[in-house]
Amino acid sequence: MTDIQREIKELLLSLGVSDVGFCHTEDNVGGLSNAVSIVVHLSDAIIDEIEDKPTHTYFNHYRSVNAFIDHCLLRVGLLLDRHGYKYITVASSQSINDVGWFY
């Protein structure tokens, strides 16, 4: 593990994510060839409530966790920027069509 990977992992774990992974990509989106992925454990109690369809509690939890993930990725991006790296964040839950953004 490189020093920057260690620093990223320490930051993310201190923020509360469950796990962090790193990989080299072949797509080179935006000219970048490395990626960071994070895992956030969902609440077992909220998941256990789901029977035949997502509950309102789950919907709220899902949105909150995705906002948290987006915040964590921005923090990593800012850290990378301070070290002179370029970064692109990918929103944890968003879609786009030909007309525009929708959630």
DSSP file with accessible surface (Angstrom, degrees, kcal/mol):
  #  RESIDUE AA STRUCTURE BP1 BP2  ACC     N-H-->O    O-->H-N    N-H-->O    O-->H-N    TCO  KAPPA ALPHA  PHI   PSI    X-CA   Y-CA   Z-CA
    1    1 A M              0   0  115      0, 0.0     2,-0.0     0, 0.0     0, 0.0   0.000 360.0 360.0 360.0 133.6    0.0    0.0    0.0
    2    2 A T     >  -     0   0   73      1,-0.1     4,-2.5     4,-0.0     5,-0.2  -0.299 360.0-106.9 -77.6 167.7    1.3    3.4   -0.9
    3    3 A D  H  > S+     0   0  126      1,-0.2     4,-2.5     2,-0.2     5,-0.2   0.902 120.9  49.6 -61.7 -41.6    1.5    6.4    1.5
    4    4 A I  H  > S+     0   0   27      2,-0.2     4,-2.6     1,-0.2    -1,-0.2   0.902 110.4  50.5 -68.1 -38.0   -1.4    8.2   -0.3
    5    5 A Q  H  > S+     0   0   53      2,-0.2     4,-2.9     1,-0.2    -1,-0.2   0.927 110.8  49.5 -62.7 -42.9   -3.5    5.0   -0.2
    6    6 A R  H  X S+     0   0  105     -4,-2.5     4,-2.7     2,-0.2    -2,-0.2   0.928 111.7  48.5 -62.0 -42.4   -2.8    4.6    3.6
    7    7 A E  H  X S+     0   0   76     -4,-2.5     4,-2.3     2,-0.2    -2,-0.2   0.912 112.5  48.5 -65.5 -41.3   -3.7    8.3    4.2
    8    8 A I  H  X S+     0   0    5     -4,-2.6     4,-2.8     2,-0.2     5,-0.2   0.942 112.5  48.1 -62.1 -47.7   -7.0    7.8    2.2
    9    9 A K  H  X S+     0   0   65     -4,-2.9     4,-2.8     1,-0.2     5,-0.3   0.925 111.4  49.8 -61.8 -44.4   -7.9    4.7    4.1
   10   10 A E  H  X S+     0   0  123     -4,-2.7     4,-2.2    -5,-0.2    -1,-0.2   0.917 112.3  48.4 -60.6 -43.3   -7.2    6.2    7.4
   11   11 A L  H  X S+     0   0   27     -4,-2.3     4,-1.5    -5,-0.2    -2,-0.2   0.959 113.9  45.4 -60.6 -51.1   -9.3    9.3    6.5
   12   12 A L  H  X>S+     0   0    0     -4,-2.8     5,-2.0     1,-0.2     4,-0.8   0.908 113.3  48.4 -64.1 -42.8  -12.2    7.2    5.3
   13   13 A L  H ><5S+     0   0   77     -4,-2.8     3,-0.8     1,-0.2    -1,-0.2   0.899 109.4  54.0 -65.0 -35.6  -12.2    4.8    8.3
   14   14 A S  H 3<5S+     0   0   92     -4,-2.2    -1,-0.2    -5,-0.3    -2,-0.2   0.804 105.3  54.7 -67.6 -27.2  -12.0    7.7   10.7
   15   15 A L  H 3<5S-     0   0   43     -4,-1.5    -1,-0.3    -3,-0.2    -2,-0.2   0.653 126.9 -99.9 -78.3 -17.5  -15.1    9.1    9.0
   16   16 A G  T <<5 +     0   0   49     -3,-0.8    -3,-0.2    -4,-0.8    -2,-0.1   0.512  68.4 148.0 115.6   5.4  -17.0    5.8    9.6
   17   17 A V      < -     0   0    8     -5,-2.0    -1,-0.3     1,-0.1    23,-0.2  -0.349  45.0-135.6 -69.7 158.7  -16.9    3.8    6.4
   18   18 A S  S    S-     0   0   61     21,-2.8     2,-0.3     1,-0.3    22,-0.2   0.828  75.5  -4.9 -85.2 -36.1  -16.8    0.0    6.8
   19   19 A D  E     -A   39   0A  85     20,-1.4    20,-2.4    -7,-0.0     2,-0.4  -0.989  56.4-150.0-157.4 159.5  -14.1   -0.8    4.2
   20   20 A V  E     -A   38   0A  12     -2,-0.3     2,-0.3    18,-0.2    18,-0.2  -0.992  12.8-173.6-136.0 138.7  -11.9    0.8    1.5
   21   21 A G  E     -A   37   0A  25     16,-2.8    16,-2.6    -2,-0.4     2,-0.3  -0.951   7.0-158.5-133.7 156.5  -10.5   -0.7   -1.7
   22   22 A F  E     +A   36   0A  56     -2,-0.3     2,-0.3    14,-0.2    14,-0.2  -0.968  15.9 167.0-130.9 144.9   -8.1    0.5   -4.4
   23   23 A C  E     -A   35   0A  71     12,-2.1    12,-2.8    -2,-0.3     2,-0.4  -0.990  34.9-117.8-153.2 160.5   -7.7   -0.6   -8.0
   24   24 A H  E     -A   34   0A 127     -2,-0.3     2,-0.3    10,-0.2    10,-0.3  -0.837  35.1-150.5 -95.0 135.2   -6.1    0.3  -11.3
   25   25 A T        -     0   0   37      8,-2.9    -2,-0.0    -2,-0.4     0, 0.0  -0.790  18.8-156.5-109.6 154.4   -8.6    0.9  -14.1
   26   26 A E  S    S+     0   0  179     -2,-0.3    -1,-0.1     1,-0.1     8,-0.0   0.614  87.4  70.5 -98.0 -16.9   -8.2    0.4  -17.8
   27   27 A D  S    S-     0   0  137      1,-0.0     4,-0.2     6,-0.0     3,-0.1   0.806  79.0-157.4 -71.2 -30.5  -11.0    2.9  -18.8
   28   28 A N    >   -     0   0   76      1,-0.2     3,-2.5     3,-0.1     5,-0.2   0.909  12.0-159.8  52.2  47.3   -8.9    5.9  -17.8
   29   29 A V  G >  S+     0   0   96      1,-0.3     3,-1.9     2,-0.2    -1,-0.2  -0.370  76.9   0.5 -57.6 127.4  -12.0    8.1  -17.4
   30   30 A G  G 3  S-     0   0   62      1,-0.3    -1,-0.3    -3,-0.1     3,-0.1   0.736 132.7 -64.5  63.8  20.2  -10.9   11.7  -17.5
   31   31 A G  G <  S+     0   0   67     -3,-2.5     2,-0.3     1,-0.3    -1,-0.3   0.571 106.6 128.7  79.6   8.6   -7.3   10.5  -18.0
   32   32 A L    <   -     0   0   46     -3,-1.9    -1,-0.3     1,-0.1    -3,-0.2  -0.774  37.6-174.4-100.4 144.0   -7.3    8.9  -14.6
   33   33 A S        +     0   0   38     -2,-0.3    -8,-2.9    -5,-0.2     2,-0.3   0.292  57.7  68.5-124.6  11.4   -6.2    5.3  -14.1
   34   34 A N  E     -A   24   0A 113    -10,-0.3     2,-0.3    -8,-0.0   -10,-0.2  -0.950  56.5-164.0-130.7 153.4   -6.9    4.5  -10.4
   35   35 A A  E     -A   23   0A  38    -12,-2.8   -12,-2.1    -2,-0.3     2,-0.4  -0.965  10.6-153.4-137.9 151.9  -10.0    4.2   -8.3
   36   36 A V  E     -A   22   0A  45     -2,-0.3     2,-0.4   -14,-0.2   -14,-0.2  -0.978  15.3-170.6-119.5 133.7  -11.1    4.1   -4.7
   37   37 A S  E     -A   21   0A  74    -16,-2.6   -16,-2.8    -2,-0.4     2,-0.3  -0.949   3.4-160.7-124.2 150.0  -14.2    2.3   -3.6
   38   38 A I  E     -A   20   0A  27     -2,-0.4     2,-0.4   -18,-0.2   -18,-0.2  -0.930   7.1-148.9-129.6 155.3  -15.8    2.4   -0.2
   39   39 A V  E     -A   19   0A  78    -20,-2.4   -21,-2.8    -2,-0.3   -20,-1.4  -0.975   8.1-171.1-122.0 133.8  -18.3    0.3    1.7
   40   40 A V        -     0   0   30     -2,-0.4     2,-0.3   -23,-0.2   -23,-0.1  -0.993  23.8-130.7-125.9 120.8  -20.8    1.5    4.2
   41   41 A H        -     0   0  118     -2,-0.5     2,-0.2     1,-0.1     3,-0.1  -0.549  21.9-135.7 -71.2 127.8  -22.7   -1.1    6.2
   42   42 A L        -     0   0   51     -2,-0.3     2,-0.2     1,-0.1    -1,-0.1  -0.505  35.1 -84.3 -80.2 156.9  -26.4   -0.5    6.2
   43   43 A S     >  -     0   0   42     -2,-0.2     4,-2.4     1,-0.2     5,-0.2  -0.393  30.3-150.0 -63.6 122.5  -28.4   -0.8    9.5
   44   44 A D  H  > S+     0   0   99     -2,-0.2     4,-2.7     1,-0.2     5,-0.2   0.891  97.3  55.5 -60.1 -39.2  -29.4   -4.4   10.1
   45   45 A A  H  > S+     0   0   66      2,-0.2     4,-0.8     1,-0.2    -1,-0.2   0.905 110.2  44.9 -62.9 -39.9  -32.6   -3.3   11.9
   46   46 A I  H >> S+     0   0   26      2,-0.2     3,-0.7     1,-0.2     4,-0.6   0.923 114.0  48.4 -71.5 -42.1  -33.7   -1.2    8.9
   47   47 A I  H >< S+     0   0   63     -4,-2.4     3,-1.3     1,-0.2    -2,-0.2   0.906 106.5  58.0 -63.4 -39.1  -32.9   -4.0    6.4
   48   48 A D  H 3< S+     0   0  126     -4,-2.7    -1,-0.2     1,-0.3    -2,-0.2   0.754  97.1  63.3 -64.7 -22.4  -34.7   -6.5    8.6
   49   49 A E  H << S+     0   0   96     -4,-0.8     2,-0.3    -3,-0.7    -1,-0.3   0.744  80.5 100.2 -71.6 -23.8  -37.9   -4.4    8.3
   50   50 A I    <<  +     0   0   56     -3,-1.3    -3,-0.0    -4,-0.6    -4,-0.0  -0.483  37.3 153.5 -71.7 126.6  -38.1   -5.0    4.6
   51   51 A E  S    S-     0   0  178      2,-0.7    -1,-0.2    -2,-0.3    -2,-0.0   0.663  76.5 -11.3-113.9 -74.7  -40.5   -7.7    3.5
   52   52 A D  S    S+     0   0  143      1,-0.3    -2,-0.1     2,-0.0     0, 0.0   0.600 131.7   7.3-108.0 -14.4  -41.9   -7.3    0.0
   53   53 A K  S    S-     0   0  144      0, 0.0    -2,-0.7     0, 0.0    -1,-0.3  -0.981  92.8 -73.4-159.0 160.0  -40.8   -3.8   -0.8
   54   54 A P        -     0   0   84      0, 0.0     2,-0.1     0, 0.0    -7,-0.1  -0.268  49.6-133.5 -58.1 144.0  -38.5   -1.1    0.6
   55   55 A T     >  -     0   0   39     -9,-0.2     4,-2.5     1,-0.1     5,-0.1  -0.441  22.3-107.8 -91.9 168.8  -40.0    0.7    3.6
   56   56 A H  H  > S+     0   0  171      2,-0.2     4,-2.4     1,-0.2     5,-0.2   0.889 123.0  54.5 -62.6 -37.2  -40.1    4.5    4.3
   57   57 A T  H  > S+     0   0   62      1,-0.2     4,-2.5     2,-0.2    -1,-0.2   0.920 108.8  47.5 -62.2 -43.6  -37.4    3.9    6.9
   58   58 A Y  H  > S+     0   0   50      2,-0.2     4,-3.4     1,-0.2     5,-0.2   0.924 109.1  53.8 -62.7 -44.8  -35.2    2.2    4.3
   59   59 A F  H  X S+     0   0  111     -4,-2.5     4,-2.2     1,-0.2    -2,-0.2   0.933 111.8  45.0 -57.2 -44.9  -35.8    4.9    1.8
   60   60 A N  H  X S+     0   0  106     -4,-2.4     4,-2.4     2,-0.2    -1,-0.2   0.928 114.7  48.2 -63.8 -44.5  -34.6    7.6    4.3
   61   61 A H  H  X S+     0   0   34     -4,-2.5     4,-3.0     2,-0.2     5,-0.3   0.922 110.0  52.7 -62.3 -44.6  -31.6    5.4    5.4
   62   62 A Y  H  X S+     0   0   88     -4,-3.4     4,-2.4     1,-0.2    -2,-0.2   0.928 111.7  45.2 -57.5 -47.6  -30.7    4.8    1.7
   63   63 A R  H  X S+     0   0  146     -4,-2.2     4,-2.2    -5,-0.2    -1,-0.2   0.908 114.1  49.4 -65.7 -40.3  -30.7    8.6    1.0
   64   64 A S  H  X S+     0   0   61     -4,-2.4     4,-2.2     2,-0.2    -2,-0.2   0.923 112.1  47.3 -65.0 -44.3  -28.7    9.4    4.1
   65   65 A V  H  X S+     0   0   18     -4,-3.0     4,-2.8     2,-0.2    -2,-0.2   0.914 111.5  50.9 -64.8 -42.2  -26.1    6.7    3.5
   66   66 A N  H  X S+     0   0   23     -4,-2.4     4,-2.6    -5,-0.3    26,-0.3   0.906 110.0  49.7 -63.7 -38.8  -25.7    7.9   -0.1
   67   67 A A  H  X S+     0   0   59     -4,-2.2     4,-2.3     2,-0.2    -1,-0.2   0.911 111.1  50.5 -64.2 -39.2  -25.2   11.5    1.0
   68   68 A F  H  X S+     0   0   64     -4,-2.2     4,-2.6     2,-0.2    -2,-0.2   0.925 110.0  49.4 -63.3 -44.8  -22.7   10.2    3.5
   69   69 A I  H  X S+     0   0   27     -4,-2.8     4,-2.7     1,-0.2     5,-0.2   0.937 110.5  50.4 -60.3 -46.1  -20.8    8.3    0.8
   70   70 A D  H  X S+     0   0   63     -4,-2.6     4,-2.1     1,-0.2    -1,-0.2   0.911 110.6  50.0 -59.4 -41.5  -20.8   11.4   -1.4
   71   71 A H  H  X S+     0   0   93     -4,-2.3     4,-2.3     2,-0.2    -1,-0.2   0.933 110.9  49.2 -61.8 -45.3  -19.4   13.5    1.4
   72   72 A C  H  X S+     0   0    0     -4,-2.6     4,-2.2     1,-0.2    -2,-0.2   0.907 110.3  50.5 -62.1 -42.5  -16.7   10.9    2.1
   73   73 A L  H  X S+     0   0   29     -4,-2.7     4,-2.6     1,-0.2    -1,-0.2   0.884 109.0  51.4 -66.2 -36.6  -15.7   10.8   -1.6
   74   74 A L  H  X S+     0   0   81     -4,-2.1     4,-2.7    -5,-0.2     5,-0.2   0.925 108.1  52.4 -64.0 -41.7  -15.5   14.6   -1.7
   75   75 A R  H  X S+     0   0   99     -4,-2.3     4,-2.1     1,-0.2    -2,-0.2   0.915 110.5  47.8 -60.0 -41.6  -13.2   14.6    1.3
   76   76 A V  H  X S+     0   0    6     -4,-2.2     4,-2.9     2,-0.2    -1,-0.2   0.928 110.5  52.5 -64.2 -43.3  -11.0   12.0   -0.4
   77   77 A G  H  X S+     0   0    1     -4,-2.6     4,-2.7     1,-0.2    -2,-0.2   0.918 109.3  48.6 -58.8 -43.2  -11.0   14.2   -3.6
   78   78 A L  H  X S+     0   0   74     -4,-2.7     4,-2.2     2,-0.2    -1,-0.2   0.889 110.9  51.0 -65.8 -37.0   -9.9   17.2   -1.6
   79   79 A L  H  X S+     0   0    4     -4,-2.1     4,-1.3    -5,-0.2    -2,-0.2   0.940 111.2  47.8 -63.4 -46.4   -7.2   15.2    0.0
   80   80 A L  H  <>S+     0   0   29     -4,-2.9     5,-2.7     1,-0.2     3,-0.5   0.918 109.7  53.4 -60.2 -43.0   -6.0   14.1   -3.4
   81   81 A D  H ><5S+     0   0   98     -4,-2.7     3,-1.9     1,-0.2    -1,-0.2   0.905 104.6  54.4 -59.8 -42.7   -6.1   17.6   -4.7
   82   82 A R  H 3<5S+     0   0  174     -4,-2.2    -1,-0.2     1,-0.3    -2,-0.2   0.802 108.3  50.7 -61.1 -28.9   -3.9   18.8   -1.8
   83   83 A H  T 3<5S-     0   0   88     -4,-1.3    -1,-0.3    -3,-0.5    -2,-0.2   0.337 125.6-102.7 -90.9   4.9   -1.3   16.2   -2.8
   84   84 A G  T < 5S+     0   0   70     -3,-1.9     2,-0.3     1,-0.3    -3,-0.2   0.579  78.2 131.6  88.9   9.8   -1.4   17.4   -6.4
   85   85 A Y      < -     0   0  119     -5,-2.7    -1,-0.3    -6,-0.2     2,-0.2  -0.688  53.4-128.1 -93.7 150.2   -3.6   14.6   -7.8
   86   86 A K        -     0   0  172     -2,-0.3     2,-0.3     2,-0.0    -1,-0.0  -0.623  31.7-173.4 -86.5 154.4   -6.6   15.1  -10.1
   87   87 A Y        -     0   0   76     -2,-0.2     2,-0.4   -55,-0.0   -57,-0.0  -0.993  22.7-162.4-149.4 154.0   -9.8   13.4   -9.1
   88   88 A I        -     0   0   97     -2,-0.3     2,-0.4   -59,-0.0   -59,-0.0  -0.992  17.9-149.4-131.6 127.1  -13.3   12.7  -10.3
   89   89 A T        -     0   0   69     -2,-0.4     2,-0.5   -15,-0.0   -19,-0.0  -0.775   4.0-148.5 -95.6 146.6  -16.0   11.6   -7.9
   90   90 A V        -     0   0  113     -2,-0.4   -17,-0.1   -20,-0.0    -2,-0.0  -0.969  26.2-117.8-112.9 119.7  -18.9    9.4   -8.9
   91   91 A A        -     0   0   29     -2,-0.5     3,-0.4     1,-0.1   -24,-0.1  -0.249  16.3-130.4 -58.2 142.3  -22.1   10.0   -7.1
   92   92 A S  S    S+     0   0   40    -26,-0.3     2,-0.2     1,-0.3    -1,-0.1   0.795  93.3  12.8 -68.6 -26.7  -23.3    7.1   -5.1
   93   93 A S  S    S+     0   0   45    -27,-0.1     2,-0.3   -30,-0.1    -1,-0.3  -0.668  87.5 115.4-155.2  92.7  -26.8    7.2   -6.4
   94   94 A Q        -     0   0   79     -3,-0.4     2,-0.3    -2,-0.2     9,-0.2  -0.986  35.0-158.7-153.8 154.0  -27.7    9.3   -9.4
   95   95 A S  E     -B  102   0B  63      7,-1.4     7,-1.6    -2,-0.3     2,-0.4  -0.918   3.5-161.5-129.7 157.6  -29.0    8.7  -12.9
   96   96 A I  E     -B  101   0B 106     -2,-0.3     2,-0.2     5,-0.2     5,-0.2  -0.996   7.3-178.8-139.5 142.6  -28.9   10.8  -16.1
   97   97 A N        -     0   0   77      3,-1.9     3,-0.0    -2,-0.4    -2,-0.0  -0.677  50.4 -83.3-124.9-172.0  -30.9   10.5  -19.2
   98   98 A D  S    S+     0   0  177     -2,-0.2     3,-0.1     1,-0.2    -2,-0.0   0.775 126.7  49.8 -67.0 -23.7  -30.8   12.5  -22.5
   99   99 A V  S    S-     0   0  142      1,-0.3     2,-0.3     0, 0.0    -1,-0.2   0.855 120.1 -84.8 -85.0 -36.0  -33.1   15.2  -21.0
  100  100 A G        -     0   0   24      2,-0.0    -3,-1.9    -3,-0.0    -1,-0.3  -0.990  63.4 -23.8 159.1-166.4  -31.1   15.8  -17.8
  101  101 A W  E     +B   96   0B 150     -2,-0.3     2,-0.3    -5,-0.2    -5,-0.2  -0.457  50.2 168.7 -77.7 145.4  -30.5   14.7  -14.2
  102  102 A F  E      B   95   0B  96     -7,-1.6    -7,-1.4    -2,-0.2    -2,-0.0  -0.983 360.0 360.0-150.3 155.4  -33.1   12.9  -12.2
  103  103 A Y              0   0  198     -2,-0.3    -9,-0.1    -9,-0.2    -7,-0.0  -0.887 360.0 360.0-121.9 360.0  -32.9   11.0   -8.9
